[in-house]
């Protein structure tokens, strides 16, 4: 009997009592696969690293703009770190301020809206097509959705239901007054 060059795995599958499955492709040994695709794998990994660094640069490029940087001493570094933390999954920004007077908040929103208008106006003059403007106004006419079991009238605050005069009138209905009867 002459011996042929059969790998150990192939010999094992041949000697088993199970019939070979036609749906499963033949297994490629990891060493052979690494030799064949090692150059591609190295270049893919290198390209992936470069892609990630380019994406990070594009995300943080607005921080490099000299018009937007107010102080060159680390504020931009802190903002970049905050962006990276948000990307990793933090719930909110470190720079998000929870408590602020409403007038200041409205002023900031108005200033941002003005800047956006100027940007759109300049782009239109220069012939640049921009994305559609996002509409931030909510529908005031839509009725407020209440949760299951929540009262449909009044305000429930601190474990106590507070009814306004209007709510009481709605519940009781208008009082019928008779005119002219003595």
Secondary structure by P-SEA (a helix, b strand, c coil): cccccccaaaaaaaaccccccccccccccaaaaaaacaaaaaaaaaaaaaaaaaaaaaaaccccccccccccccaaaaaaaaaaaaaacccccccccccccaaaaaaaaaaaaaaaaaaaaaaaaacccccccccccccccccccccccccccccccccbbbbcaaaaaaaaccbbbbcccc
